[in-house]
Every structure is written in structure tokens, then in C-alpha cells.
Amino acid sequence: MIESRCQVLIVGAGITGLTIAREFANRGVEDILILEKEGSLGAHASGRNSGVLHAGIYYTPDTLKAKFCIEGNRLMKAFCLERGLTLQETGKVILATNSTQVEVLHELKRRADLSGARAFLVDRQRLCEIEPHAVTFGKALFSPDTVVIKPLEVLKALKDELTQSTKTTILYETVFRTLLSDHQAYTSKGVIRFEKFVNAAGSYGDQIAHQFGMAKEYKILPFKGTYKKLVRDRTFLVRGNVYPVPDLRNPFLGIHLTRNANNEVYVGPTAIPVFSRENYRHFEGLGWETFPILFRNAVLLLKNQAFRRVALIEPRKYLKRFVFREARRLIPELCLHDLIDSDRVGIRPQLVHWPTKTLVTDYVMIHNGDALHILNPVSPAFTSSMAFARYAVTTILG
């Protein structure tokens, strides 16, 4: 059995793990080891997201999301500009369809103002200048600091910076198996002794935290996000990012239209409960955990009204006409045949506080001694990552 040592052991080479490794290296840590169970970067959430850098307008000021999204947006933009990476300053509009939703726009504006995010209530004339084919009821909310990047490009740039510095090694196709002692991990490639441990395992974060005796009250449930996209000759209907007013009772943002860095316009995502942490296609990823996840979904269906609403409504969006109906409320010129299938699909690892059966909306970070566990790394985790990494490393180093 191979045995190795490192100062810092990080599980997960997604955006959270890579930016935390970068922050450790910037603070003088010389020996950082990252375990990545896949053979390449970006196989899961970090590589499958839309590439939108959010501007921090959705979140209440007392949350970690509000605290890190605005600064994370600034840091990620700077990182991309310094390295010549793709960065499209597209902006975003949030549109209302009735008077009740206009009240929610004012609430989002209030949150943005309290958090320090730039957001402007605009009338229909100004909306027409920003998104000529969009419509709103009375007012819209405009976020000029929302931009689009290429996630895989960012992940590669981070990896190159880390590995070229010789301070960081990434072990691909290496699975964290179990904790042998306080500072000893058993992996698929042997035993690793560490001084500090960071759990940035994304969808598997709760399982690893439980092995440390931590976060037993939390469980991750997977939600699948699928997309349609516009046919090429109809992409002119969307200049940037067109979003609906969200239902603030749940953590999902609804069906929206996003022009990505390749000038494709995607429509989605859904938020459908599924039965595996990697259930991207049909029966993919189904295994021993399928039945426990199915049971938890059934319990939430009975106990949590917000979950029940999502679970009953979202599966309909597998059907093209339901996605079209939602999108057409934002862009009335859309026709059903403008939407075609896409191969984009992602899994959102949604954290649930099991004693209260509630969906957790904020990031959760649990620190105990020399170990740090990052749970609920969901949107806007990519945007927040560099600012969050500073906070995480400061926490564990003391």
C-alpha cells in the first residue's frame, strides 16, 4: 500500500477545491494535494454550469452568498482579464409578468442595495434598449455586472497556475474512501497523511463530513437541470441573460434564457428531483443509494410544501411545450419550433437540513480542528469561489 504525506489534503478539484488550493499556495503553503475522482476537470457541477457570473442581487445581506458573490464576481473578472480568458459583459434583466412580481422586483432591488450590488429598476423603454425582444409588466430589474465566462477555460487556467507553481499536485482518478485517524485518509491509491483537510467534494460533501462525525443533520439530495436551446437563426432574440422573477420560497431561479460565451442561447434549467448524485442520463449513476434518496424525496414530499411544489411542477418541464410556455412569457416572439434539444445537463447537490426537512438556501461551512467541510456549494458558488476561498483558508489556518 502506497503511503504519502502533504500539508493540505483537498478532496475535489472543482472550482471550490481549485480556488482554495490557490489561496493556500498564495499564503505560502508548499505541499498541497488535491484528490479528483474523475480523469479530468469539470466532469460535474463546475464544468456543467451556464458560465454566468452573478452579481449578488438575489441574496439577503446576512447570508454567505451575499457576502461573497459581489467580491467573487470582481475577483473572477480580474482573473479572466489578466489571463486573456473569455469574458462577455452581457448584463441581465429580471422580468415581471404581474403586479405581485413587481413587488418582488422591489424586494430584490432592496436586497441588492443593502448588499452593495448594482441593480436598476427600468421601465419598458429602457428594457427595449437592453433586450429589444423582452417584455415585462411595468418594470424590470437590470443587473449590469452579470457577465458570462467559459467554466472549463477557467478551471484549466487555475489548474495550470497551481501545477506550474510546483506547490500543488492533482491526483486524478483517486477516490477518498474513509478517514483512518484524525490526520490519515485512506484513498483508492493508498494512505495519505495530512496536516489540514478540506472537503470540497461537491455532491459527496455530506458523505465525507459524516465520516468525520460532522454535519450528521445534513443530507444532500440531487436535482437535475436540463436545457433546451434556440435554433441558430433565432438567437438574435436574446442579447444577454433574461430571467423571470424568482419564487423566493425556494432556491431555484426558474426557466431563463442565457447567451453563453459561444453565442448559443440556452433555455432552462429544470429542477427535477432525481435518484442519484450523477443521474445525468436515464439510469446513469443509479446504485445502492437510489432507494435512500427515493425515501428522502418521499418524506420531503409529505413534509415540505416548497419541495412538494417543485417536485410536482418541475417534471412537466421534461416536455418541450412547458419549457416553451415559460420562456415565451419573457420573449413573446418565441415559437415552439425555435427550441431544440441540447445535451447540456447538470446536477444541483441541494442540501437539506433533515431535522426540520428544509431546503438550505445558503452555503454551509463546518470547521472542526484541522478539517473544513464545505456543504451546499450551489449557485452562485462558481461566482463566489475566489472570495469564499479567502474566507475558508482564513478559517482553517486561524
LUMFIGU-186659 format. One line per 2 residues: number of its first residue (from 1); for each residue x, y, z of C-alpha. Coordinates in pm, whole numbers, plus 32768, in hexadecimal, padded with zeros to 4 digits. Example, Ala and Ser with C-alpha at 12.3 -4.5 7.8 and 13.67 -1.06 7.14 Angstrom:
LUMFIGU-186659
1	84CE 7E3E 830C; 8557 7F96 82CA
***
This chain:
LUMFIGU-186659
1	8000 8000 8000; 8088 8156 7F9A
3	80A6 8255 80B1; 80E3 83C8 8078
5	80DC 850E 8139; 806D 8672 80F9
7	802A 87B1 81B8; 7ECE 87E3 8129
9	7DEE 86D6 8098; 7CC6 8750 7FC9
11	7BB8 8665 7F49; 7B23 86E6 7E05
13	7BC1 87A4 7CE3; 7A8F 886F 7C88
15	7A8C 89E9 7C98; 7A79 89E7 7E15
17	7B9C 88F7 7E45; 7C7A 89A2 7D44
19	7C44 8B03 7DC8; 7C7F 8A91 7F2E
21	7DC3 89E8 7EC1; 7E28 8B2B 7E13
23	7DE6 8BF1 7F4F; 7EB5 8B01 8022
25	7FD3 8B20 7F26; 7FBB 8C9C 7F2A
27	7FE5 8C91 80A4; 8124 8BC8 8093
29	80AD 8A61 80BC; 81A7 898F 7FF9
31	810C 8833 7FE7; 7FA0 881C 7F78
33	7F00 86DE 7EF7; 7DAD 86D7 7E47
35	7CEF 8594 7E13; 7C0D 858B 7CE0
37	7B42 8450 7CA5; 7B16 8495 7B30
39	7C20 8484 7A22; 7C03 85F5 79C8
41	7B7F 873F 7A4B; 7A19 87B9 7A29
43	7962 866C 7A12; 7857 86E1 7B04
45	77BF 8827 7B84; 78E9 890E 7B47
47	7903 88AD 79DA; 7790 888E 7996
49	7710 89E0 7A0E; 7699 8AF5 7928
51	77D0 8BCC 794B; 770C 8CF2 79DA
53	77C5 8DBF 7AE0; 76AE 8E42 7BBC
55	76AC 8F9F 7C4F; 761D 8F59 7DAA
57	74BE 8FE8 7D8B; 73F1 8EBF 7E06
59	747F 8E88 7F5F; 7427 8F1D 80B0
61	754B 8FE2 8142; 757B 8EFC 826E
63	75D7 8DCE 8195; 7726 8D45 8124
65	76A7 8D57 7FBE; 7675 8ECF 7FDC
67	77C2 8EF6 808E; 7890 8E48 7F83
69	77D4 8E69 7E39; 7823 8FD7 7DF1
71	7993 8FBC 7E4F; 79AC 8E6C 7DA2
73	791E 8F04 7C66; 7A2B 9014 7C6F
75	7B47 8F1E 7CB4; 7ADE 8E28 7BA6
77	7ABC 8F3E 7AA5; 7C1A 8FB8 7AFC
79	7CA3 8E56 7AE1; 7C0D 8E2C 7986
81	7C80 8F83 790B; 7DE5 8F52 798A
83	7E03 8E07 78D0; 7D48 8E64 7795
85	7C2E 8D6F 77DC; 7AD4 8D93 7746
87	79FF 8E9A 77F4; 78BE 8F24 7760
89	7818 9043 7818; 76B5 8FEE 77B7
91	75F0 9069 78E6; 74A8 8FD4 795B
93	733D 903F 796A; 7239 8FAE 7A57
95	70D8 8FCC 79D2; 6F83 8FD8 7A7B
97	6E40 8F4B 79F0; 6D4B 8FE4 7AEC
99	6D2F 90E7 7C02; 6D8B 8FEE 7D13
101	6ED1 8FA6 7C63; 6F1B 911B 7C4B
103	6F14 911C 7DC8; 7019 9006 7DC3
105	70EF 90D9 7CD8; 70EA 91EE 7DDC
107	7151 90F0 7EE6; 7275 907E 7E0D
109	72D8 91E8 7DD7; 72D0 921D 7F51
111	73AD 90EC 7F89; 74A0 915F 7E7E
113	74BA 92BA 7F18; 74FA 922C 8074
115	7605 913F 7FEF; 76AF 9245 7F15
117	7654 91A4 7DC8; 7600 9283 7CA0
119	7498 9251 7C2B; 73AA 9343 7B81
121	7233 9341 7B5C; 71EF 939C 79F1
123	70B5 93E9 792B; 704A 9342 77E8
125	70FB 9440 770E; 7249 9403 77B7
127	720C 928A 77B3; 71D9 92A1 763B
129	7333 933D 761A; 73D0 9221 76E4
131	7303 90F9 7665; 722D 9168 753C
133	715E 9029 752C; 7113 9004 76A0
135	6FD7 907C 774C; 6F85 90C8 78B5
137	6E5D 9138 7986; 6EA5 92A1 79E0
139	700F 9286 7A55; 713F 91A9 7A29
141	727B 9188 7AF9; 73C3 91B9 7A3F
143	750D 912C 7ABE; 762E 91BE 79F3
145	773C 90F7 7AAB; 76C1 8F9F 7A43
147	77BD 8F0D 794D; 77FD 8DC4 7899
149	793C 8CF7 789B; 79A6 8B9B 7829
151	79B3 8ABE 7960; 7A9C 89B6 78D0
153	7B8C 8AC7 785D; 7B99 8B52 79BF
155	7BCF 89FA 7A58; 7CF0 89B5 796B
157	7D91 8B07 79B6; 7D7C 8AC4 7B2B
159	7E0B 8967 7B00; 7F2B 89E9 7A2C
161	7F7F 8AF6 7B2C; 7F79 89FD 7C4A
163	8044 88EA 7BA8; 8147 89D6 7B12
165	8190 8A62 7C6C; 81F8 8901 7CDF
167	813F 893B 7E26; 800C 8876 7DBD
169	7FDB 8716 7D38; 7E90 8697 7CAE
171	7E58 8520 7CC3; 7D55 84C0 7BBE
173	7C81 8385 7BD2; 7CBB 837F 7D48
175	7B98 8345 7E33; 7B8D 83A0 7FA4
177	7B1D 825F 8050; 7B1C 82A2 81C4
179	7BC4 8353 82E6; 7CB6 826D 839B
181	7D13 8361 84B0; 7D08 84D6 84F3
183	7E1E 8519 83F5; 7E1D 83E5 831A
185	7D41 83A1 81EB; 7D14 825D 812F
187	7CEB 828C 7FB7; 7CD3 81B0 7E82
189	7E4A 81EA 7E53; 7EBD 81B6 7FB6
191	7EDB 8266 8104; 7F1B 83DC 811A
193	7F88 848E 8255; 7F26 85FC 8268
195	7F3D 8728 834E; 7E05 87DC 82CE
197	7CD8 8748 821A; 7BDB 87F6 8139
199	7A9F 8748 80C5; 7A40 87EC 7F79
201	799E 86B4 7EEC; 7864 875B 7E67
203	7749 865F 7E4E; 77FF 8573 7F39
205	7855 8678 803F; 7758 85FB 813E
207	77D8 8494 8129; 793D 84FF 8172
209	78D6 85E9 828B; 7814 84CC 832C
211	7953 83FB 8335; 79EF 850D 8408
213	78C3 84FC 84F1; 784D 864E 8471
215	7710 86D8 83CE; 763D 85A8 8423
217	7509 8687 8415; 7543 86D2 82A4
219	74FF 85FE 8170; 7533 8654 8002
221	741D 860D 7F09; 7464 8627 7D93
223	7393 86FB 7CA5; 73C4 86D9 7B2F
225	73D2 880C 7A51; 7392 87D7 78DE
227	738F 88DC 77C9; 7302 8921 7673
229	73AC 8A18 758B; 7342 8B04 7477
231	737F 8AAF 730C; 74A1 8B7A 7284
233	73D7 8C6A 71AE; 72FC 8CCD 72D8
235	740D 8D19 73D4; 73EE 8E8B 737C
237	72BD 8E8F 7460; 73A1 8E93 7593
239	74CB 8F7A 75BE; 7539 8F13 771B
241	7483 8E73 783F; 7308 8E7F 7863
243	727F 8DFE 79AD; 7125 8DE9 7A49
245	70D1 8E6C 7BA2; 712F 8D49 7C87
247	7056 8CA3 7D8A; 710E 8D10 7EC4
249	707D 8BE9 7F83; 716A 8AF5 7ED8
251	72D8 8B00 7E6A; 729E 8AE2 7CF2
253	7297 8C04 7BFA; 719C 8B7C 7AFD
255	71B0 8B4D 7984; 728F 8C5B 78ED
257	7345 8CA5 77A8; 74BE 8CCB 77A6
259	75AA 8D22 7688; 76EA 8C67 76D4
261	784D 8CB9 766F; 7823 8BF6 7529
263	76F5 8CCE 74CF; 7604 8BAD 7501
265	74C1 8BFC 75BB; 7457 8AF9 76BA
267	72FD 8AE3 7755; 72DA 8A45 78AD
269	732B 89A9 7995; 7230 88BF 7A2D
271	7253 8863 7B9E; 71DE 86FB 7BAA
273	721E 8615 7CD6; 72E4 84E4 7C65
275	7361 83AB 7D0F; 74DA 83B9 7CE7
277	75E6 84C0 7D19; 7657 847E 7BB3
279	750C 842D 7B0A; 7555 84F7 79D0
281	74B7 8405 78D6; 739B 830D 7900
283	741B 8207 79FA; 757E 828E 7A10
285	760F 8291 7B6D; 74FA 81C8 7C10
287	7577 80DF 7D21; 7561 808B 7E91
289	7509 81F1 7EEE; 73DC 8204 7E07
291	72E5 817F 7F05; 7357 825C 8028
293	733B 838D 7F44; 71E5 831A 7ECF
295	7179 82F8 803B; 71F7 8454 8094
297	7142 84E8 7F6A; 7002 843D 7FD9
299	7026 84C8 813A; 7060 8628 80B7
301	6F37 8606 7FCF; 6E61 85D6 8104
303	6F10 86C8 81F1; 6F8E 87ED 8122
305	6E9A 88C0 8059; 6FA9 896E 7F8B
307	7043 881F 7F2B; 6EEB 8793 7ED8
309	6EA7 88BB 7DF2; 6FF1 8885 7D3B
311	6FCB 870A 7D2B; 6E70 871E 7C93
313	6EAB 883B 7B9F; 700E 880A 7B22
315	6FEF 86AE 7A80; 6EFE 8743 7982
317	7021 880F 78FD; 70B5 86D6 7866
319	6FB3 8724 775B; 7016 882C 765F
321	6EC8 88E1 7662; 6EDF 892F 77D7
323	703E 89C3 77B4; 6FBF 8A88 7688
325	6E95 8B0D 774C; 6F77 8B93 7861
327	7074 8C28 776F; 6F69 8CCD 7698
329	6EF2 8D99 77C2; 7044 8E47 77B1
331	7077 8E4C 7636; 6F1E 8E4E 758F
333	6FAE 8E2D 742F; 7025 8CCC 747C
335	6F87 8BB2 73B8; 6F7C 8A48 7425
337	705D 89D9 7308; 7166 8AD6 737A
339	71BE 89E9 7497; 728E 88B3 7458
341	7321 87AD 753F; 747A 87E0 75D0
343	756E 86F4 7677; 75AC 87E0 7799
345	7547 8748 78E4; 75C0 8782 7A46
347	757C 870C 7BA8; 753F 8804 7CC1
349	75AA 876C 7E11; 7499 8806 7EE9
351	74DC 87FD 805F; 73BC 87A3 8145
353	73B4 87E4 82BB; 7318 8697 8311
355	728F 86D9 8472; 71B8 87F6 83E9
357	7192 8767 8287; 71F1 88B8 81F0
359	72B8 8905 80B5; 73ED 89CA 8118
361	7415 8B03 8044; 7569 8B7F 80BB
363	76C6 8AEA 80B4; 771F 8A18 81E3
365	7885 89FB 825E; 78DD 8927 838D
367	7A31 894A 8432; 7AB0 8856 8536
369	7C1E 8858 8597; 7CF3 881B 8463
371	7BCE 87BE 8380; 7AE6 889E 82B7
373	79AA 8820 820E; 78FE 88EA 80FE
375	7792 888C 80C9; 7689 8911 7FDD
377	777E 899B 7EDA; 7664 8A02 7DEF
379	762B 8B38 7D1B; 76CD 8C32 7D2F
381	77EE 8B59 7DA9; 78BC 8B85 7C6A
383	7894 8CFF 7C80; 78E1 8D07 7DF5
385	7A01 8C10 7DED; 7B30 8CF5 7E09
387	7A9B 8DCA 7F1D; 7A18 8C95 7FCE
389	7B72 8BF4 7FB6; 7C0B 8D16 8077
391	7B09 8CE8 8189; 7B36 8B6E 8193
393	7CB1 8B77 81A8; 7CAD 8C87 82B0
395	7BBD 8BB0 8378; 7C90 8A74 8373
397	7DE2 8B1F 839F; 7D5E 8BF7 84BB
***
